[in-house]
Amino acid sequence: MKKTTIGIMTLTASIIGITCFLTINTNAEKADTEEEKIPTYSIQADYTVDVDNPNEVVGDSDYVFVGKVKSETGTTYKNKVPLEKEDGTVEYVGEAFTHYEVEVLSNLKNELVTNQVISIDKQGGIREDGSAYDVFDDDQLPEAGKVYIFTAYTQDDGSLLVAGANSTISFDEKTKNIDSEKEVNKTEEVQLYEEAIDNQVIIDEDNLNSDFDASQEQQ
């Protein structure tokens, strides 16, 4: 069973094999009103896996795949908690989860459907008041039209969660515009992750499949 519980001052992402303790400073870090660009702040986290070791990252994940982001479809705010503002009023603030529609170009670990667009949830995104983006260290929010390697966790409702450092990997400048399985499988990034999967360190296993698992088509 994989669950995610989020607080605001101390954010805790709980996924089997990966536990994050996150802290966001919601008062000290504010957008500079003179700047047009919305600032981005880091979500600090501690993990039970070595997020700099691809062998552990893929071993901890349920699915590893190359996907092309078709669109961003919105943001939801979960597990809202009360936060007292400077004027003494209380505002309920939630943790951002950004939603995307993605085309799977190549499955590297386990099989997701490739004949339809799938949905993924990305932990992180724009704050509810629009003042800033919150993103994990060594992570990024995907952009529509670009291709990434995703490591994803199946949630209890069958959805896919992409969360934490190095869970969304870009391709280099020479290959960032690739968009076919044949092309992506030749890249250094995919070869690195294929090797990591061959040498993966399994932290824990369960039998929970995503709603987008290819096996669902046979039922």
C-alpha positions in Angstrom: 0.0 0.0 0.0 1.3 3.4 -0.9 -0.1 6.5 0.7 0.9 10.2 0.7 0.2 12.4 3.7 1.2 16.0 3.4 1.5 18.7 6.1 2.5 22.3 5.5 5.1 23.5 7.9 6.5 19.9 8.0 5.6 18.1 4.9 5.7 14.3 5.0 5.5 12.3 1.9 5.0 8.6 2.7 5.5 6.1 -0.1 6.5 2.5 0.5 10.3 2.7 0.6 10.5 6.4 0.4 9.8 8.8 3.3 10.3 12.6 3.0 10.4 15.2 5.7 9.8 18.5 4.0 9.8 22.0 5.3 8.5 25.1 3.5 8.9 28.5 4.9 5.6 30.2 3.9 6.3 33.5 5.6 9.9 34.5 5.0 9.9 33.5 1.3 7.6 35.9 -0.6 7.5 36.9 -4.3 9.1 40.1 -5.2 6.3 42.2 -6.5 8.7 44.1 -8.8 9.6 40.9 -10.6 7.4 39.5 -13.4 8.7 36.0 -13.0 7.2 33.9 -10.2 10.0 32.6 -7.9 10.6 29.0 -7.2 11.5 27.7 -3.7 13.0 24.4 -2.7 11.1 21.7 -0.8 13.8 20.2 1.5 13.6 16.5 2.1 15.3 13.5 3.7 14.9 10.1 2.1 15.2 6.5 3.1 16.8 5.8 -0.3 19.8 7.3 -2.0 18.2 9.6 -4.5 21.5 10.1 -6.2 21.8 6.4 -6.9 19.7 5.4 -9.9 19.8 1.8 -8.8 18.0 2.6 -5.6 15.6 5.2 -7.3 14.3 2.7 -9.8 14.3 -0.2 -7.3 12.0 1.9 -5.1 9.7 2.9 -8.0 6.7 0.9 -9.4 7.1 2.2 -12.9 10.0 3.8 -14.9 9.1 5.1 -18.3 9.9 7.7 -20.9 7.0 10.0 -21.5 6.2 13.1 -23.6 4.1 15.6 -21.7 1.0 16.5 -23.8 -0.5 19.1 -21.4 -0.7 20.4 -17.8 -4.3 19.9 -16.7 -4.4 21.7 -13.3 -3.3 21.7 -9.7 -5.0 20.4 -6.6 -4.1 21.2 -3.0 -4.3 18.4 -0.5 -4.2 18.0 3.3 -4.9 21.7 4.1 -3.7 22.9 7.5 -4.4 26.2 9.3 -1.6 28.8 9.0 -1.8 32.0 11.0 -0.9 35.1 8.9 0.9 38.2 10.1 -2.4 40.1 10.7 -3.6 37.3 13.0 -6.1 35.8 10.6 -6.0 32.1 9.8 -5.7 30.8 6.2 -5.9 27.1 5.2 -3.0 26.1 3.0 -2.5 22.9 1.1 0.4 21.1 -0.6 0.4 21.5 -4.4 0.0 18.5 -6.7 0.3 19.3 -10.4 -1.5 17.1 -13.0 -0.3 16.2 -16.4 -1.4 14.2 -19.5 1.5 12.1 -20.8 2.1 9.9 -23.8 4.3 6.9 -22.8 7.0 6.5 -25.4 9.0 3.7 -23.8 8.5 1.4 -20.8 11.7 0.8 -18.9 10.3 -0.9 -15.7 6.9 -2.6 -15.8 4.4 -1.8 -18.5 2.1 1.1 -18.9 -0.3 1.5 -21.8 1.2 3.2 -24.9 -2.0 3.4 -27.0 -3.6 6.2 -25.0 -2.6 9.3 -23.0 -2.2 8.6 -19.3 -2.5 10.9 -16.3 0.2 11.5 -13.7 0.3 13.6 -10.5 3.5 15.5 -9.7 4.1 16.5 -6.2 5.0 20.2 -6.2 3.7 23.2 -8.2 2.4 26.7 -7.8 1.2 27.8 -4.4 -2.5 28.3 -3.9 -2.1 32.1 -3.7 0.0 32.1 -6.9 3.0 33.7 -5.2 5.6 31.0 -5.9 6.4 27.5 -7.1 7.5 24.8 -4.6 9.7 22.1 -6.1 11.9 19.4 -4.5 15.6 19.9 -4.6 17.1 18.1 -7.7 13.6 17.9 -9.2 11.6 19.9 -11.8 8.1 20.5 -13.0 7.6 19.0 -16.5 6.8 21.3 -19.4 4.3 20.5 -22.1 5.9 19.3 -25.3 9.0 17.9 -23.6 10.2 14.4 -23.0 11.4 13.0 -19.6 12.2 9.8 -17.8 9.7 9.5 -15.0 9.9 7.3 -11.9 6.4 6.8 -10.6 4.6 5.2 -7.6 1.1 3.6 -7.7 -1.3 5.1 -5.2 -4.2 3.4 -3.5 -6.7 4.7 -6.0 -4.7 3.4 -9.0 -3.2 6.8 -9.9 0.5 7.5 -10.6 2.5 9.8 -8.3 5.8 11.2 -9.4 7.6 12.8 -6.4 11.0 13.6 -5.0 14.5 14.3 -6.2 15.5 12.8 -9.5 12.0 11.6 -10.3 11.7 13.6 -13.5 14.9 13.4 -15.7 15.5 15.7 -18.7 17.3 14.7 -21.8 20.4 16.7 -22.9 20.2 19.5 -25.5 21.2 17.2 -28.3 18.3 14.8 -27.7 15.7 16.8 -25.9 13.4 16.9 -29.0 13.2 13.1 -29.5 9.7 11.7 -29.6 9.8 8.1 -30.6 10.6 4.8 -28.8 13.4 4.0 -31.2 15.1 7.4 -30.7 14.8 7.5 -26.9 16.1 4.0 -26.5 19.4 5.1 -28.1 20.0 7.9 -25.7 22.6 7.9 -22.9 19.9 8.7 -20.4 17.8 5.7 -21.2 20.8 3.4 -21.4 21.8 4.6 -17.9 18.4 3.8 -16.5 18.2 0.5 -18.3 21.5 -0.4 -16.6 20.1 0.8 -13.3 17.1 -1.4 -13.6 19.3 -4.4 -14.4 21.1 -3.6 -11.1 18.2 -2.2 -9.1 18.1 -2.3 -5.3 14.6 -3.4 -4.3 13.5 -1.6 -1.2 10.0 -3.1 -0.9 7.5 -4.7 -3.2 3.7 -4.8 -3.4 1.1 -6.0 -5.9 -0.6 -2.7 -6.5 -0.9 -1.9 -10.2 -1.8 1.4 -11.8 -5.0 1.9 -13.6 -2.8 2.5 -16.6 -0.9 -0.8 -16.3 -0.8 -2.6 -19.7 -2.3 -5.7 -18.1 -5.6 -3.9 -17.5 -6.2 -4.0 -21.3 -6.3 -7.8 -21.2 -9.0 -7.9 -18.6 
